[in-house]
Amino acid sequence: MMELSVTIGIMVASTLLFVYWFRFTCVLILSAKTAQDFATSVASAHNLSFPRIQARLREISVGEFDGLKDMLDRDYAQVMQLMRQMEAGKSGIEERMLSIHYFLTGVWYRTSARFSEKYGRQALEQMSQVVAHFANSIGEAAAAA
């Protein structure tokens, strides 16, 4: 019985440490800044909404969050399609990690926005940062070509 308890404890601790590492790594990737920001120019060229969403997040109420999430989801789908076309996401693991982070943050948003405006707002902000990161990658690839 003691061995089972220790095994379960180790598994739980390992899972929690992995989740912490994954989240920390994604936040670190998103916080890295490039010499030139291409995200805004890509957003205007492809009619993406994430810059307006980032600006509006500070001033809106919870009732408007779902509309912003839908807009972010459309932006995300469009940016991912552009990345596939341009093959801008050559980093592989980084792109996959941020895609998983976007999905998991969306799940967190659906769960937390009902109970906390603060956490819903933070989730949408992180999702918009992922879209901005991918848009910046597209801009960098286009500038390098």
Secondary structure as the mmCIF struct_conf table of DSSP 4:
data_model
#
loop_
_struct_conf.conf_type_id
_struct_conf.id
_struct_conf.beg_label_comp_id
_struct_conf.beg_label_asym_id
_struct_conf.beg_label_seq_id
_struct_conf.end_label_comp_id
_struct_conf.end_label_asym_id
_struct_conf.end_label_seq_id
HELX_RH_AL_P HELX_RH_AL_P1 MET A 2 SER A 31
BEND BEND1 ALA A 35 GLN A 36
HELX_RH_AL_P HELX_RH_AL_P2 ALA A 39 ALA A 45
TURN_TY1_P TURN_TY1_P1 HIS A 46 ASN A 47
HELX_RH_AL_P HELX_RH_AL_P3 PHE A 50 ARG A 56
TURN_TY1_P TURN_TY1_P2 LEU A 57 GLU A 59
HELX_RH_3T_P HELX_RH_3T_P1 VAL A 62 GLU A 64
HELX_RH_AL_P HELX_RH_AL_P4 PHE A 65 MET A 86
TURN_TY1_P TURN_TY1_P3 GLU A 87 GLU A 87
TURN_TY1_P TURN_TY1_P4 LYS A 90 GLY A 92
HELX_RH_AL_P HELX_RH_AL_P5 ILE A 93 SER A 112
TURN_TY1_P TURN_TY1_P5 ALA A 113 PHE A 115
HELX_RH_AL_P HELX_RH_AL_P6 GLU A 117 ALA A 144
#
